C-alpha cells in the first residue's frame, strides 16, 4: 500500500500540532449549503479528524495470525484471526470459501460492521452471517474486523464518527492483506454498513488499493449532514459512550460546529474527497430507513458523479436499515457488483 511520508499524528480527536498548510479545491465540496464552505482552506491546521491528517500517517500492517479455528459453516471455513494496528492487537472473523482457491488466492472483501455496543460485540457474532454466507458462496473471502476496543480487540472504542481510529485499523488491515497467502492482494474490496460505511468511505479516499466498494445504508454524508440532516443524529445527543461524547465535546469546544466553522468540518468529511477514489462504488439504501437517512447516500452519489467516478446506486423502495424487506435482492446485487468489479 502507498504510504504517506509525513510524520505520524496522534490518534485522539483533540487539538493537534501544526504540521502543514493545505487547501481543498472548491469543486470538491458538497453537502453544506453555506457559502463559507467555498472559501479557501489556506491556514487550516491538521487536526487528526481531517482527511489530510489520515493520509499523512503510515499504515505498515502486520502478519495476520490465526487465533482460533471455528470450522466449516454453509459455504465457508471460519476462523478468528488477529493483526496489529498502532501497536494494538485487532481481532477479526475470517471466512474462506469452501470452493477451490484460485491460483492467485481468493478475492477478499473487508466487511466494516455497523454500530454494536463495543462491550457486547462478538467477533463471531451472528449479525452479518447471511451476508457472509452469500459472498463466500460466490467465491469471495470475507474478513470482518472488530475495530479497536470492540469485543476482545485492544484499545479504546472511540467511535466511528468523531474519531479516525477505526479507519486506521481498516488501513492497517489493507496492508496486512497484501502478504496474506489465502487471498489475492490485487483484488481487495470493501463492504461498509451503517457506521461501517463511514469507515469504508474514509478508507477509499485514502487508499488506492481498494478495487470495489459497496456501501449499505452508510453514514456517508458530510459532517454538516450528520449535525443538521440526521433526525437521529449522534451530534450532540445519542452518544453511546463517555469516550465518544468526550471526543465530540472537545471538537465542539475547539472547532465550533459546522455552521460556525464550516471549513474545519468540511475538511473532515470524506464525501468532499471522492476525487481520490480509484475503484468502483456501489451505494445501497432503503427509502424507509429510519436509522440513517437516504439523503446521505444521495449526497455521496452526487459527489461521485460530479467527480466522474464509477458509481451504481441501488435504491430499495420501502427498504429498512437492515435490507430485510428485499434481503435476497440486496445480496444478489452485492454479488453481481463484486463479480463485475472485483
C-alpha positions as CSV (number, residue, x, y, z in Angstrom):
1,X,0.0,0.0,0.0
2,X,1.1,3.5,-0.7
3,X,2.4,5.1,2.5
4,X,2.3,8.9,3.0
5,X,5.6,10.0,4.4
6,X,4.6,12.9,6.7
7,X,5.1,12.5,10.4
8,X,2.7,10.2,12.3
9,X,-0.1,12.1,14.1
10,X,-1.8,11.3,17.4
11,X,-4.9,9.2,17.4
12,X,-7.2,11.2,19.7
13,X,-9.5,13.9,18.3
14,X,-8.0,16.7,20.3
15,X,-6.1,19.8,19.3
16,X,-3.2,18.7,17.0
17,X,0.1,20.3,16.4
18,X,0.6,22.3,13.3
19,X,2.2,20.1,10.6
20,X,1.3,21.7,7.3
21,X,-0.8,24.2,5.4
22,X,-3.2,22.9,2.8
23,X,-6.0,23.7,0.5
24,X,-9.1,21.8,-0.7
25,X,-10.4,22.6,-4.2
26,X,-13.7,24.4,-4.2
27,X,-15.2,21.9,-6.7
28,X,-14.6,19.0,-4.2
29,X,-17.1,20.4,-1.6
30,X,-20.6,19.0,-1.3
31,X,-23.3,18.7,1.4
32,X,-23.0,22.1,3.1
33,X,-25.1,24.9,1.6
34,X,-23.4,27.8,3.5
35,X,-21.3,29.9,1.2
36,X,-18.3,29.8,3.6
37,X,-17.6,26.2,2.6
38,X,-16.4,27.5,-0.7
39,X,-13.7,29.7,0.9
40,X,-10.1,28.8,0.7
41,X,-8.8,26.3,3.2
42,X,-5.4,28.1,3.5
43,X,-4.2,28.3,7.1
44,X,-6.2,25.3,8.3
45,X,-4.4,23.2,10.8
46,X,-4.2,19.5,10.5
47,X,-6.5,18.0,13.2
48,X,-6.4,14.2,13.3
49,X,-10.0,14.0,12.2
50,X,-9.3,15.6,8.8
51,X,-8.8,13.5,5.8
52,X,-5.4,15.1,5.1
53,X,-4.2,14.0,8.6
54,X,-5.4,10.5,8.0
55,X,-3.5,10.5,4.7
56,X,-0.4,11.8,6.5
57,X,0.0,8.7,8.6
58,X,1.7,5.4,7.8
59,X,-0.1,2.0,7.8
60,X,2.5,-0.7,8.0
61,X,0.1,-3.5,8.9
62,X,1.5,-6.9,10.1
63,X,1.2,-10.6,9.7
64,X,-2.3,-12.0,10.0
65,X,-2.3,-14.6,12.7
66,X,-4.8,-17.4,13.2
67,X,-6.1,-17.3,16.8
68,X,-8.9,-20.0,16.6
69,X,-10.3,-22.3,14.0
70,X,-14.1,-22.4,14.1
71,X,-14.7,-25.0,11.4
72,X,-17.0,-25.1,8.4
73,X,-20.4,-23.4,8.1
74,X,-22.5,-23.5,5.0
75,X,-20.2,-22.2,2.2
76,X,-17.3,-21.1,4.3
77,X,-14.5,-22.1,6.7
78,X,-14.4,-19.8,9.6
79,X,-11.5,-18.7,11.9
80,X,-10.7,-15.9,14.3
81,X,-7.5,-14.0,13.3
82,X,-5.6,-11.0,14.5
83,X,-3.3,-8.3,13.2
84,X,-1.6,-5.2,14.5
85,X,-2.8,-1.6,14.2
86,X,-0.9,1.2,16.0
87,X,0.6,-1.5,18.3
88,X,-2.8,-2.9,19.2
89,X,-4.0,-6.4,18.6
90,X,-7.1,-6.2,16.5
91,X,-9.3,-9.3,16.1
92,X,-11.3,-10.2,13.0
93,X,-13.5,-13.0,11.7
94,X,-12.1,-14.6,8.6
95,X,-14.4,-16.7,6.3
96,X,-12.8,-18.5,3.4
97,X,-14.9,-20.1,0.7
98,X,-15.1,-23.9,0.5
99,X,-14.6,-23.7,-3.2
100,X,-11.2,-24.3,-4.7
101,X,-8.8,-21.4,-4.2
102,X,-7.7,-19.6,-7.4
103,X,-4.0,-19.7,-8.2
104,X,-3.6,-16.1,-7.0
105,X,-5.8,-16.5,-4.0
106,X,-9.4,-15.6,-3.2
107,X,-10.7,-12.1,-3.9
108,X,-11.3,-10.7,-0.5
109,X,-13.9,-8.3,1.0
110,X,-13.3,-6.3,4.2
111,X,-16.7,-6.1,5.9
112,X,-17.0,-3.0,8.1
113,X,-19.8,-3.6,10.5
114,X,-22.4,-1.2,11.8
115,X,-22.6,0.1,15.4
116,X,-22.9,-2.6,18.0
117,X,-22.3,-1.8,21.7
118,X,-18.5,-2.4,21.9
119,X,-18.8,-4.2,25.2
120,X,-21.4,-6.6,23.8
121,X,-19.9,-7.0,20.3
122,X,-18.6,-10.5,19.5
123,X,-16.1,-11.3,16.8
124,X,-18.1,-14.4,15.8
125,X,-21.5,-12.7,16.3
126,X,-24.5,-13.6,14.1
127,X,-25.3,-10.1,12.7
128,X,-23.8,-10.5,9.2
129,X,-23.9,-14.3,8.8
130,X,-26.3,-14.2,5.8
131,X,-24.2,-11.5,4.1
132,X,-21.0,-13.5,4.6
133,X,-22.6,-16.8,3.6
134,X,-23.8,-15.3,0.3
135,X,-20.4,-13.8,-0.5
136,X,-18.3,-16.8,0.3
137,X,-20.8,-18.9,-1.6
138,X,-19.9,-16.8,-4.6
139,X,-16.2,-17.3,-4.1
140,X,-15.2,-14.3,-2.1
141,X,-13.2,-14.4,1.1
142,X,-14.6,-12.1,3.8
143,X,-12.8,-10.6,6.7
144,X,-14.8,-8.7,9.3
145,X,-12.5,-6.6,11.6
146,X,-13.7,-5.8,15.1
147,X,-12.4,-2.2,15.4
148,X,-10.3,-1.3,18.4
149,X,-12.0,-1.6,21.8
150,X,-14.8,-3.7,20.3
151,X,-15.1,-7.2,21.7
152,X,-11.6,-8.5,22.5
153,X,-9.7,-6.1,20.3
154,X,-7.2,-4.0,22.3
155,X,-7.5,-0.2,22.6
156,X,-10.3,2.2,23.3
157,X,-13.6,2.3,21.4
158,X,-13.5,5.9,20.3
159,X,-16.4,5.7,18.0
160,X,-16.6,5.8,14.2
161,X,-17.7,9.4,13.5
162,X,-15.7,11.8,15.7
163,X,-12.5,9.9,15.8
164,X,-10.4,8.5,12.9
165,X,-9.0,5.5,14.7
166,X,-11.3,2.8,13.2
167,X,-10.2,4.0,9.8
168,X,-6.6,3.5,11.0
169,X,-7.5,-0.1,11.8
170,X,-9.0,-0.6,8.3
171,X,-6.0,0.9,6.6
172,X,-3.6,-1.3,8.5
173,X,-5.7,-4.3,7.6
174,X,-5.5,-3.4,3.9
175,X,-1.7,-3.5,4.2
176,X,-1.8,-6.7,6.2
177,X,-3.8,-8.5,3.5
178,X,-1.1,-7.8,0.9
179,X,1.1,-10.5,2.4
180,X,-1.7,-13.0,3.4
181,X,-1.4,-16.1,1.3
182,X,-5.0,-17.2,1.1
183,X,-6.1,-14.0,-0.7
184,X,-5.3,-12.1,-3.9
185,X,-3.8,-8.8,-2.8
186,X,-4.7,-7.2,-6.1
187,X,-8.4,-7.9,-5.5
188,X,-9.3,-6.2,-2.3
189,X,-12.9,-5.0,-1.8
190,X,-14.8,-3.2,0.9
191,X,-18.4,-3.6,2.2
192,X,-19.5,-1.0,4.8
193,X,-22.8,-1.0,6.6
194,X,-24.2,2.0,8.6
195,X,-21.3,3.2,10.8
196,X,-19.1,0.9,8.8
197,X,-20.0,2.9,5.7
198,X,-18.3,6.0,7.2
199,X,-15.1,3.9,7.8
200,X,-15.2,2.4,4.4
201,X,-15.6,5.8,2.7
202,X,-12.7,7.2,4.8
203,X,-10.6,4.2,3.7
204,X,-11.2,4.6,-0.1
205,X,-10.4,8.3,-0.1
206,X,-7.0,7.5,1.4
207,X,-6.0,4.1,0.0
208,X,-5.7,3.4,-3.7
209,X,-5.7,-0.3,-3.1
210,X,-9.5,-0.9,-2.9
211,X,-10.8,-2.2,-6.2
212,X,-14.6,-2.3,-5.4
213,X,-16.6,-0.8,-2.5
214,X,-20.2,-1.4,-1.6
215,X,-21.9,0.9,0.9
216,X,-25.1,-0.2,2.6
217,X,-27.2,2.4,4.4
218,X,-23.9,4.1,5.2
219,X,-23.2,7.2,7.2
220,X,-21.7,8.8,4.1
221,X,-22.9,12.4,4.2
222,X,-20.8,15.4,5.3
223,X,-20.4,16.4,8.9
224,X,-22.9,19.1,8.1
225,X,-25.4,16.3,7.2
226,X,-24.5,14.5,10.4
227,X,-25.3,17.5,12.5
228,X,-28.3,19.0,10.7
229,X,-29.8,16.5,8.3
230,X,-30.0,13.4,10.6
231,X,-33.2,13.1,12.6
232,X,-31.5,10.6,15.0
233,X,-28.1,12.4,14.8
234,X,-25.4,11.4,17.3
235,X,-24.5,15.1,17.4
236,X,-24.9,16.3,20.0
237,X,-27.2,13.6,21.5
238,X,-27.4,9.8,21.4
239,X,-23.8,9.2,22.2
240,X,-23.3,5.6,23.3
241,X,-20.2,6.0,25.4
242,X,-18.5,8.6,27.6
243,X,-15.4,8.4,25.4
244,X,-17.3,9.2,22.2
245,X,-19.2,12.0,24.0
246,X,-15.9,13.4,25.2
247,X,-14.4,13.4,21.7
248,X,-17.4,15.4,20.3
249,X,-17.4,17.8,23.2
250,X,-13.7,18.5,22.7
251,X,-14.2,19.1,19.0
252,X,-17.1,21.4,19.5
253,X,-15.1,23.3,22.1
254,X,-12.0,23.6,19.9
255,X,-13.5,23.9,16.5
256,X,-17.1,25.0,16.9
257,X,-20.0,23.3,15.0
258,X,-20.3,23.0,11.2
259,X,-22.3,26.3,10.9
260,X,-19.8,28.4,12.9
261,X,-16.7,26.7,11.4
262,X,-17.7,25.0,8.1
263,X,-14.1,24.9,6.8
264,X,-12.9,22.5,9.5
265,X,-15.9,20.1,9.3
266,X,-15.7,20.0,5.5
267,X,-12.0,19.1,5.8
268,X,-13.0,16.1,7.8
269,X,-15.9,15.0,5.5
270,X,-14.8,12.1,3.3
271,X,-17.5,13.0,0.8
272,X,-15.5,16.0,-0.1
273,X,-12.5,13.9,-1.2
274,X,-14.1,11.3,-3.5
275,X,-12.0,12.5,-6.4
276,X,-9.3,10.3,-4.9
277,X,-11.4,7.1,-5.2
278,X,-9.8,4.6,-7.6
279,X,-12.2,1.7,-7.6
280,X,-15.9,1.1,-8.5
281,X,-18.5,2.1,-5.9
282,X,-22.0,0.7,-5.3
283,X,-24.4,2.6,-3.0
284,X,-27.4,0.8,-1.4
285,X,-30.2,2.5,0.6
286,X,-33.8,1.8,1.5
287,X,-36.3,4.6,1.3
288,X,-37.9,3.6,4.7
289,X,-34.6,3.6,6.6
290,X,-35.3,5.5,9.8
291,X,-31.8,4.9,11.2
292,X,-29.6,6.6,8.6
293,X,-31.2,9.0,6.1
294,X,-31.2,8.1,2.4
295,X,-30.1,11.7,1.9
296,X,-26.6,10.7,3.0
297,X,-26.4,8.3,0.1
298,X,-27.9,10.8,-2.3
299,X,-25.2,13.3,-1.4
300,X,-22.4,10.7,-1.8
301,X,-23.7,9.6,-5.2
302,X,-23.9,13.2,-6.3
303,X,-20.3,13.8,-5.3
304,X,-19.1,10.7,-7.0
305,X,-20.9,11.6,-10.2
306,X,-19.5,15.1,-10.1
307,X,-16.0,13.7,-9.7
308,X,-16.6,11.4,-12.7
309,X,-16.4,8.2,-10.7
310,X,-18.0,4.8,-11.4
311,X,-21.0,4.6,-9.1
312,X,-24.0,2.3,-9.1
313,X,-27.0,3.5,-7.0
314,X,-29.4,0.8,-5.8
315,X,-32.5,2.2,-4.1
316,X,-34.9,-0.2,-2.2
317,X,-38.5,1.2,-2.1
318,X,-39.8,0.6,1.4
319,X,-36.5,-0.9,2.4
320,X,-35.3,-0.6,6.0
321,X,-31.8,-0.2,7.6
322,X,-31.1,-3.9,7.5
323,X,-32.4,-4.6,4.0
324,X,-34.8,-7.2,5.4
325,X,-37.5,-6.1,3.1
326,X,-35.5,-7.1,-0.1
327,X,-32.8,-9.1,1.5
328,X,-32.2,-11.7,-1.3
329,X,-32.2,-8.9,-3.9
330,X,-29.7,-6.9,-1.8
331,X,-27.4,-9.9,-1.5
332,X,-27.6,-10.7,-5.2
333,X,-26.8,-7.1,-6.1
334,X,-23.7,-7.3,-3.8
335,X,-22.6,-10.5,-5.6
336,X,-23.2,-9.1,-9.0
337,X,-21.3,-5.9,-8.2
338,X,-18.3,-7.7,-6.9
339,X,-18.3,-10.2,-9.7
340,X,-18.1,-7.3,-12.2
341,X,-15.6,-5.2,-10.4
342,X,-13.5,-7.4,-8.1
